[in-house]
Amino acid sequence: MVWKILLGILLLLLLLLMCPVRLRIQLQNESDVSIRAHAFCVPLFRHPKPKKIFREKDYSPRAVARRKRQEQKAMLREQKKQAKRQAKAAAKRGAAPSAAQGGTQKKKSSLTEKISMIGSLLREIPGPLFRYARVDLHALEFRVATGDAATTAIAYGAVCPAVAYLMEGLHTFSNLHVHHPERIRVFPDFEGQKTSAVLDLRLRLLVWQLLAVGLKALLRLTAARAGKPTRKPQHPKAATTPPTGRGNNK
């Protein structure tokens, strides 16, 4: 009886290890980037988070009162954290407030930066991941338009190298499958007013492969941290200089 239970557990583990994990990266228009990962139709990660579905019971008097209490508790916690931060900032003579003010001003990244970011991300992922994974490219379309012909030409010249950088990384480091070659294109629109972009990139990996990649990355990181001793700059010492020639007077 015991061996049957162990065999069942072993088969369950094998099924879990053979479960495919799918990652999908989509870029819609100029600013909307979505990343979704799921296994067996179970969502593992999603960015941005989905909007909450409207339900009538969430707006009942009892639910509204509960949300108000939660908001008040969250406000009190935030006030305590703010007080601690202000105390630390006062101890450091206002160094932290200036950094906090600078951090609140976030600039909207451009289309070229987003494409370069995706390409850099794909290059930085460990090699075994792309060796195991199946990469499916369904769409890569960019219509560059700014409303001005000269600005459009400049933007088109900036987007082309970013797309080439992304495609080079995919062809070099991955098992790439292009499904619709006619949808892989970059073209300028000198009469348009706004840039539009469509990117549909999908990765498929088994659970055991993902665990193997994570273990290799962890071992590599541990070895890199252990193999970096702090070395001080070597300065020439007086002992290393050749001795001056002095004869022995007898």
C-alpha positions as CSV (number, residue, x, y, z in Angstrom):
1,M,0.0,0.0,0.0
2,V,2.8,2.4,0.9
3,W,4.6,1.8,-2.4
4,K,1.4,2.7,-4.3
5,I,1.1,6.0,-2.4
6,L,4.8,6.7,-3.2
7,L,4.3,5.9,-6.8
8,G,1.3,8.2,-7.0
9,I,3.3,11.0,-5.4
10,L,6.1,10.4,-7.9
11,L,3.7,10.5,-10.9
12,L,2.2,13.7,-9.6
13,L,5.6,15.3,-9.3
14,L,6.5,14.1,-12.8
15,L,3.3,15.7,-14.1
16,L,4.0,19.0,-12.3
17,L,7.6,19.0,-13.7
18,M,6.3,18.4,-17.2
19,C,3.8,21.2,-16.9
20,P,4.5,24.0,-19.5
21,V,5.0,27.6,-18.3
22,R,4.1,30.3,-20.8
23,L,5.3,33.8,-20.8
24,R,3.8,36.4,-23.1
25,I,5.1,39.9,-23.7
26,Q,2.9,42.4,-25.6
27,L,3.4,46.0,-26.6
28,Q,0.4,47.9,-27.7
29,N,0.7,51.4,-29.1
30,E,3.5,53.5,-27.6
31,S,3.2,53.0,-23.9
32,D,1.2,49.9,-23.0
33,V,3.5,47.0,-22.1
34,S,1.9,43.8,-20.7
35,I,3.6,40.7,-19.4
36,R,1.7,37.6,-18.5
37,A,2.9,34.2,-17.2
38,H,0.6,31.2,-16.6
39,A,0.9,27.4,-16.2
40,F,-2.1,25.1,-16.8
41,C,-4.3,28.2,-17.3
42,V,-3.3,29.3,-13.8
43,P,-2.0,32.9,-13.8
44,L,1.4,33.2,-12.2
45,F,2.3,36.8,-13.0
46,R,0.6,39.7,-14.7
47,H,1.7,43.3,-15.4
48,P,-0.2,45.5,-15.2
49,K,-2.7,44.0,-12.8
50,P,-6.2,43.5,-14.1
51,K,-8.9,45.9,-13.2
52,K,-11.3,44.9,-10.5
53,I,-14.7,43.6,-11.7
54,F,-17.7,45.7,-10.6
55,R,-19.8,43.9,-8.0
56,E,-22.9,45.3,-6.2
57,K,-22.0,43.7,-2.9
58,D,-18.7,45.6,-2.9
59,Y,-20.7,48.9,-2.7
60,S,-23.1,47.9,0.1
61,P,-23.1,50.1,3.2
62,R,-21.2,47.4,5.1
63,A,-18.6,47.0,2.4
64,V,-18.1,50.8,2.1
65,A,-17.7,51.2,5.9
66,R,-15.2,48.3,5.9
67,R,-13.2,50.0,3.2
68,K,-13.2,53.3,5.1
69,R,-11.8,51.6,8.1
70,Q,-9.1,49.9,6.0
71,E,-8.3,53.2,4.4
72,Q,-8.0,54.9,7.8
73,K,-5.7,52.1,9.1
74,A,-3.6,52.4,5.9
75,M,-3.4,56.2,6.4
76,L,-2.3,55.8,10.0
77,R,0.4,53.3,8.9
78,E,1.5,55.7,6.2
79,Q,1.7,58.6,8.6
80,K,3.8,56.5,11.0
81,K,6.2,55.6,8.2
82,Q,6.3,59.2,7.0
83,A,7.2,60.3,10.6
84,K,10.0,57.7,10.7
85,R,11.3,58.9,7.4
86,Q,11.2,62.5,8.4
87,A,13.1,61.7,11.6
88,K,15.8,59.8,9.6
89,A,15.9,62.7,7.2
90,A,16.4,65.2,10.0
91,A,19.2,63.1,11.4
92,K,20.9,63.1,8.0
93,R,20.3,66.8,7.5
94,G,17.7,66.7,4.8
95,A,19.6,64.4,2.4
96,A,16.6,62.0,2.1
97,P,13.9,64.6,1.3
98,S,15.7,65.9,-1.7
99,A,16.1,62.3,-3.0
100,A,12.5,61.6,-2.4
101,Q,11.4,64.7,-4.3
102,G,13.6,63.7,-7.2
103,G,12.2,60.2,-7.2
104,T,8.6,61.4,-7.4
105,Q,9.2,63.0,-10.8
106,K,9.0,60.1,-13.2
107,K,9.6,60.6,-16.9
108,K,7.6,58.7,-19.4
109,S,9.9,56.4,-21.3
110,S,9.9,56.6,-25.0
111,L,9.2,53.8,-27.5
112,T,12.9,53.4,-28.3
113,E,13.7,52.9,-24.6
114,K,11.0,50.3,-24.2
115,I,12.3,48.3,-27.2
116,S,15.8,48.5,-25.9
117,M,14.7,47.5,-22.5
118,I,13.0,44.4,-23.9
119,G,16.1,43.5,-25.9
120,S,18.4,44.0,-22.9
121,L,16.1,41.9,-20.8
122,L,16.3,39.1,-23.3
123,R,20.1,39.4,-23.5
124,E,20.5,39.3,-19.7
125,I,18.4,36.2,-19.2
126,P,20.7,33.2,-18.7
127,G,21.6,31.2,-21.8
128,P,20.1,27.9,-20.7
129,L,16.7,29.5,-20.5
130,F,16.7,30.3,-24.2
131,R,18.4,26.9,-24.9
132,Y,15.4,25.2,-23.4
133,A,12.6,27.6,-24.2
134,R,10.6,27.9,-27.4
135,V,10.2,31.5,-28.5
136,D,7.3,32.4,-30.8
137,L,7.3,35.8,-32.5
138,H,3.8,36.5,-33.8
139,A,4.0,40.3,-34.5
140,L,6.6,43.1,-34.6
141,E,5.1,46.1,-36.2
142,F,6.0,49.7,-35.7
143,R,4.5,52.7,-37.5
144,V,6.5,55.7,-36.7
145,A,4.6,59.0,-36.8
146,T,5.0,62.3,-35.0
147,G,3.1,64.8,-37.0
148,D,6.2,66.4,-38.4
149,A,8.2,64.9,-41.3
150,A,11.6,65.8,-40.0
151,T,10.9,64.6,-36.5
152,T,9.4,61.4,-37.9
153,A,12.5,60.7,-39.9
154,I,14.7,61.2,-36.8
155,A,12.4,58.9,-34.7
156,Y,12.4,56.3,-37.5
157,G,16.2,56.4,-37.5
158,A,16.2,55.7,-33.7
159,V,13.6,52.9,-33.7
160,C,15.3,50.9,-36.5
161,P,18.5,50.2,-34.5
162,A,16.4,49.3,-31.4
163,V,14.4,46.8,-33.3
164,A,17.5,45.4,-35.0
165,Y,19.0,45.0,-31.5
166,L,16.0,43.1,-30.3
167,M,15.9,40.8,-33.4
168,E,19.7,40.2,-33.1
169,G,19.3,39.0,-29.5
170,L,16.4,36.7,-30.4
171,H,18.2,35.1,-33.3
172,T,21.4,34.7,-31.4
173,F,20.3,33.5,-28.0
174,S,17.0,31.8,-28.6
175,N,15.1,29.1,-30.4
176,L,13.1,31.6,-32.4
177,H,10.1,30.7,-34.5
178,V,8.6,33.5,-36.6
179,H,4.9,32.8,-37.4
180,H,4.0,35.8,-39.6
181,P,6.9,37.2,-41.5
182,E,4.7,39.8,-43.1
183,R,4.0,41.3,-39.6
184,I,7.7,41.9,-38.9
185,R,8.3,45.4,-40.2
186,V,9.1,49.0,-39.3
187,F,8.0,51.9,-41.5
188,P,7.5,55.6,-41.2
189,D,4.2,57.5,-41.6
190,F,5.0,61.1,-42.5
191,E,1.3,62.0,-42.5
192,G,0.3,60.4,-39.2
193,Q,0.1,62.1,-35.9
194,K,1.0,59.3,-33.4
195,T,3.3,56.3,-33.3
196,S,1.7,52.9,-33.1
197,A,3.4,49.7,-32.2
198,V,2.4,46.0,-31.9
199,L,4.7,43.4,-30.3
200,D,3.6,39.8,-29.5
201,L,6.3,37.6,-28.1
202,R,5.7,34.3,-26.4
203,L,8.0,31.9,-24.5
204,R,7.2,28.3,-23.6
205,L,9.2,26.4,-21.0
206,L,8.6,23.3,-18.8
207,V,8.7,23.5,-15.0
208,W,11.8,21.3,-14.7
209,Q,13.6,23.4,-17.2
210,L,12.7,26.6,-15.4
211,L,13.9,25.0,-12.1
212,A,17.1,24.0,-13.7
213,V,17.7,27.5,-15.1
214,G,16.9,29.0,-11.7
215,L,19.3,26.6,-9.9
216,K,22.1,27.4,-12.4
217,A,21.5,31.1,-12.1
218,L,21.6,30.8,-8.3
219,L,24.8,28.8,-8.3
220,R,26.4,31.3,-10.7
221,L,25.4,34.2,-8.5
222,T,26.7,32.5,-5.4
223,A,30.0,31.6,-7.1
224,A,30.3,35.2,-8.4
225,R,29.8,36.6,-4.9
226,A,32.2,34.2,-3.3
227,G,34.9,34.7,-5.9
228,K,35.1,38.5,-5.6
229,P,37.6,39.3,-2.8
230,T,38.2,42.9,-2.1
231,R,41.6,43.8,-3.6
232,K,43.4,46.9,-2.5
233,P,45.5,48.8,-5.0
234,Q,49.1,47.7,-4.9
235,H,51.5,50.6,-4.3
236,P,55.3,50.2,-4.9
237,K,57.1,49.6,-1.7
238,A,60.6,50.6,-0.8
239,A,61.5,46.9,-0.1
240,T,60.8,46.0,-3.7
241,T,63.3,48.6,-5.1
242,P,66.7,47.2,-5.8
243,P,69.3,47.9,-3.1
244,T,71.8,50.6,-3.6
245,G,75.3,49.3,-4.5
246,R,77.4,49.6,-1.4
247,G,80.7,47.7,-1.1
248,N,81.8,46.0,2.0
249,N,84.9,47.7,3.3
250,K,87.2,45.3,5.1
